[in-house]
Amino acid sequence: MQMPRFEQVCVIGLGLIGASLAQGIKDNGLSERLVAVDRHTPSIEEAIQHGLLDAGSSALSDVVAGSDLIVIAVPVQAVQAVLVDIKTAMDNGQLATDCIISDVCSTKVNIIDAAKSVFGSLPTGLVPAHPIAGAENSGYHARRASLFVNHSVIICELPTTSSAAIAKLRLLWESVGANVMSMEAEHHDSILAHTSHLPHLLAFNLVEQLASHDDNLDMFRYAAGGFRDFSRIAASDPKMWHDIFFANESAIVSALDEYGVYLQTMRQLIIDKDSTALMGLLGRAQAARRHFGHMLASTPYTDTSAMSASYNITPSNTVSGTITIPGDKSISHRSIMLGSLATGVTHVTGFLEGEDALATLQAFRDMGVTIEGPDNGKLTIHGVGMNGLKPSKTPLYMGNSGTSMRLLSGILAAQSFDSVLTGDTSLNKRPMERVAAPLRAMGAVIQSTGHSGTAPLSITGRETVGKPLQGAEYDMPVASAQVKSCLLLAGLWSEGTTTVIQPEVSRDHTERMLSAFGYPVTVEGNRISVTGGGQLTGGDIAVPADISSAAFFMVAAAISQGSELTLTQVGINPTRTGIIDILKLMQADISLSNETHVGGEPVADITIRGSNLVGIEIPEHLVPLAIDEFPVLFIAASCAKGRTVLTGAKELRVKESDRIAVMAEGLHTLGIDCTVTDDGLIIEGKSIEGQGTESENHEVNNSQPVFGGGHIISHHDHRIAMSFAVASLRASEQITIEGVETVNTSFPGFAELANHIGMSIQVDSTNA
């Protein structure tokens, strides 16, 4: 980054902000000379003695001559007097009329008004700014050059200001580590009134309220941590906040009025003992506190941007035991969606508390649905009915969840209000035209981003369009449960019948759950239809264990010596059992027991024993039934005798990563010979003859290492990370996998469960 270079910067006010900026300018060599003005003479003297300043004084006229940047860092009510001194210096020829003048005050409209009052017309060099940074201590001695690193600085770009002045000040702040953004002055004051000024006002007021009680000593003696945390900011400088409250009067009074409405609402909910509404309010507030941080950073709930955690895995030879796999992610998503749209209350058990499902949960909270939990996989959803969703005040943030975004597109395309769907960096690169295009054919108005049709998605509400969606028949070019589900969900509000024709069978959780909620679905072979205008009725949903998550442990047991592993009550929906069918074709030893139905879904205990696998040509009709499980199937194929060929799997290239290319890259790293094709992968298995036969009571000798050791990059893809973790069971050396935070998107607790059955995974977060 090119550094700005000033001839002389003059900082007026050597408090925390002014002195820290001066130190940042000095340390980064951003000005030939640095001078300051402050009434506190000892601060000036120390700054000169420390080598921070070239000159300083209590009077602006003593040092300002020749300055091409002035930064005003005094209390807001003192700014006008400083501006008078600056104008005098200009009139006397000490300053050029185009000198850049900026400030660091937390209000902006009054600064601009003061400048108009002093100068008549605004100077072309006036650039109001506000760094959102601070510290517990104040004053010159609290300064630090790093104060602004990774903090926001708001610049108000006035139409009267020269573009050169704006660009140079922006570059200055960026050079000391800040993230610069633009905002209109009125909007700035309103935002700060709500987020900074109002909390301080309330803190001062609460402390005053308690101090005014007759039993105030007991009030403070028994005050809990919550009071101490909330009231800490009431220890701030009263004079500074006195000035701010008056300077930003209009915005603060507006924020107070709005707060009063919310406070009155909560008061009435308590009086009315309205448990559902109060739980909704409290739940939304609790979730929002965490949610918006991730949304603003465009990260999943678990931050993957730093890729700060890794797996260090020591090879182990066998796994055994009986374990329970977390709940099915696909069903967890749909339980939130349909439970929210149902009439009545829906109780969910076995809900997967992973990042993707939590993104769906937050989206419906943002649209006004009261959801209690999750608490150990239990949720209570107070449905709002088919027409009860409310517009979110912010874009709906999907994190890394493609399922959330694609299915919600269908629901939102039919609502009366406008919506925006966005996600983290990874999700915003994934194709969304596959749902947007057929939705448009039904009459949806939906705008994707860029030439490749990615998120964010902007959806225009039916109230604006003026007519409902129209039922349509859509012949899917590629089998996709997400596209099918999106269109069926949109069809719930459409006029007439919506029919989706799939070329191959894909997972049918949406159809099953619609039926469970009492909505008629017609299935005729590969034709699935719904007719708009029906209702959903709440009930109990039990989420079975996720077969996609179980797949990692199925392969782990199948490839390792003497293993016997039982996975309890796993969903065996016939549209999801491709993993079992393919492993059986590879001669894996798999058996099912205790088969039953839970919430309309078939479940069973699955037992897997170590066996000699053989390479196969994977039947294309099984590909859609195992699309998410292929990364770990590639590990199984590497351990098989002979060649395994996958075709018809282009869908793998548009998942969280290009799973064909990324898996091939990792397999090569670990010493496996494989060839990438347009729609699949050819893997040369490394198992050798003479490792035993199935007739040996399952005590096969498949302990021969297949993989070497190595360093694997997960490419932000949870299934890549977990698949290569499984490879450690047949590795000769340690495997390290970077970027495993993403595992939480679908399988929280994976490493702990793997270690429980005999693997040796150490999670390393030392680079965080």
Buried (B, 14 or more C-beta within 10 A) or exposed (E): EEEBEBEBBBBBBBBBBBBBBBBBBBEBEBBEBBBBBBEBEEBBEBBBEEEBBBBBBEEBEEBBBBBBBBBBBBBBBBBBEBBBBBBBBBEEEBBEEBBBBBBBBBBBBBBBEBBBEBBEEBBBBBBBBBBBBBEEEBEBEBBEBBBBEEBBBBBBBBEEBBEEBBEBBBBBBBBBBBEBEEBBBBEBBBBBBBEBBBBBBBBBEBBEEBEEEEEEEEBBEEBEEEBEEBBEBBEBEEEBBEBBBEBBBEBBEBBBEEBEEEEEEEEEBEEEEEEEBBBBBBBBEEBBEEBEEBBEEBBBBBBBBEBBBBBBBBBBBBBBBEBBBBBBBBBBBBBBBBBBBBBBBBBBBBBBBBBBBBBBBBBBBBBBBBBBBBEEBEBBBBBBBBEBBEBBEEBBBBBBBBBBBBBBBBBBBBBBBBBBBBBBBBBBBBBBBBBBBBBBEBBBBBEBBEEEBBBBBBBBBBEEBEEBBBBBEBEBEBBBBBBBBBBBBBBBBBBBBBBBBBBBBBBBBBBBBBBBBBBEBEEEEBEBBBBBEBEBBBBEBBBBBBBBBBBBBBBBBBBBBBBBBBBBBBBBBEBBBBBBBBBEBBBBBBEBEEEEEBBBBBBBBBBBBBBBBBBBEBBBBBBBBBBBBBBBBBBBBBBBBBBBBBBBBEBBBBBBBBBBBBBBBBBEBBBBEBEBEEBBBBBBBBBEEEBBEEEEEBEBBBBBBBBEBBEBBBBBBBBBBBBBBBBBBBBBEBBBBBBBBBBBBBBBBBBEBBBEBBBBBEBBEEEE
